[in-house]
């Protein structure tokens, strides 16, 4: 299979586009964010899994633009909560992107849960779609940790202040951006994406 000259990154999130570009630099001549395609659809993420949402986004944007598209979906899975908040991670407290509200709700629901049962992971799934919308492959990456008793740290965003990494004895919000980007679920998914894409060439 001949690699495409460029792939659209199915997001308008500038930070995410920069992070993915940094990881995939040199693989293709170019990766473009959705900001280069203002008429691309806003895909409703109504799937019950990260895999379904990532695949839906990649497929719909590919069909609309006639281009190759990679799209991701990611979030937090807490074992003591049966995998919640999962696909609802960004709007767990009711409002999309209310990071403080999401963390308050999570810590409230985890109150009294002992340390050994506070296991959790961040998961990221990336799907690649060809111009007709068919999914070529999917990959995923995870980062394991524990839900802390209280927020700590000022870096990052989302659940980073309450996601504790035992091996580093810090929350993700206490890591530098460089440290986070070496071990994060998205970094691992993007690396898996790179290897999978190269295997097809």
Secondary structure, 3 states (H helix, E strand, C coil): CCCCCEEEECCCCHHHHHHHHHHHECCECEEEEHHHCCCCCCCCCCCCCHHHHHHHHHHHHHHHHCCCEEEEEEEEEEHHHCCCEHHHHHHCCCCCCCHHHHHHHHHHHCCCCCHHHCEEEEEEEEEEECCCCCEEEEEEEEEEEEECCCCCCCCCCCCHHHEEECCCCEEHHHCCHHHHHHHCHHHHHHHHHHHHHHHHC
